[in-house]
Amino acid sequence: MPTLEIAGPHIVALTAVITAAAIWAIIMAARLTRRPRNRLGPSVDLVDQARELKSHGQIQEAVFLVRGETGMSQRAAARFVNRL
């Protein structure tokens, strides 16, 4: 009766390819969740709210609001609020 060889070079190579594909898929999924691409720019209501917070001296709250609504980074939201 022939024996079945389980651990051969083909199995090792196949395992490496599957592992690399899984890692690539995880990295791509993480990148897509950090930068949503289908969101529109800030709405007029958001601009008005952020401008009002800034006028009351609540700049950090305005930055937090912009980040929460748009998904911008801290730096981008701070630049946006400073330009209002």
C-alpha positions as CSV (number, residue, x, y, z in Angstrom):
1,M,0.0,0.0,0.0
2,P,1.5,3.4,-0.9
3,T,2.0,5.9,1.9
4,L,0.6,9.4,1.6
5,E,3.3,12.1,2.1
6,I,1.7,15.0,3.9
7,A,4.6,17.4,4.4
8,G,6.3,17.9,1.1
9,P,7.7,21.0,-0.6
10,H,4.5,21.6,-2.4
11,I,2.5,21.8,0.8
12,V,5.0,24.2,2.3
13,A,4.9,26.5,-0.7
14,L,1.1,26.4,-0.8
15,T,0.9,27.3,2.9
16,A,3.3,30.2,2.3
17,V,1.2,31.5,-0.6
18,I,-2.1,31.3,1.4
19,T,-0.5,33.0,4.4
20,A,0.9,35.8,2.3
21,A,-2.6,36.3,0.6
22,A,-4.3,36.4,4.0
23,I,-1.8,39.0,5.4
24,W,-2.3,41.1,2.2
25,A,-6.1,41.0,2.6
26,I,-5.9,42.1,6.2
27,I,-3.6,45.0,5.4
28,M,-5.8,46.1,2.6
29,A,-8.9,45.9,4.7
30,A,-7.2,48.0,7.4
31,R,-6.3,50.7,4.9
32,L,-9.8,50.9,3.5
33,T,-11.3,51.3,7.0
34,R,-8.9,54.2,7.8
35,R,-9.6,56.2,4.7
36,P,-13.2,56.0,3.6
37,R,-13.3,57.1,0.0
38,N,-17.1,57.5,-0.6
39,R,-17.7,60.3,1.9
40,L,-18.5,63.7,0.6
41,G,-16.9,66.8,1.8
42,P,-18.0,68.6,4.9
43,S,-21.6,69.7,4.8
44,V,-22.8,73.3,5.3
45,D,-24.2,72.4,8.7
46,L,-20.9,70.9,9.8
47,V,-19.1,74.0,8.7
48,D,-21.5,76.2,10.6
49,Q,-21.2,74.1,13.7
50,A,-17.4,74.1,13.6
51,R,-17.3,77.8,12.9
52,E,-19.6,78.5,15.9
53,L,-17.4,76.3,18.2
54,K,-14.3,78.0,17.0
55,S,-15.9,81.5,17.6
56,H,-16.5,80.4,21.2
57,G,-12.9,79.4,21.7
58,Q,-13.6,75.6,21.6
59,I,-11.2,74.7,18.9
60,Q,-10.4,71.2,20.1
61,E,-14.2,70.4,20.2
62,A,-14.5,71.7,16.6
63,V,-11.7,69.5,15.5
64,F,-13.2,66.5,17.2
65,L,-16.6,67.3,15.5
66,V,-15.0,67.5,12.1
67,R,-13.0,64.3,12.6
68,G,-16.1,62.4,13.8
69,E,-18.3,63.6,10.9
70,T,-15.8,63.3,8.0
71,G,-13.2,60.7,9.0
72,M,-10.4,63.3,8.5
73,S,-7.1,62.8,10.3
74,Q,-6.2,65.0,13.3
75,R,-3.9,67.2,11.2
76,A,-6.4,67.6,8.3
77,A,-9.3,68.4,10.7
78,A,-7.1,71.0,12.6
79,R,-6.2,72.7,9.3
80,F,-9.8,72.7,8.2
81,V,-10.9,74.3,11.5
82,N,-8.1,76.9,11.5
83,R,-9.1,78.0,8.0
84,L,-12.7,78.7,9.0
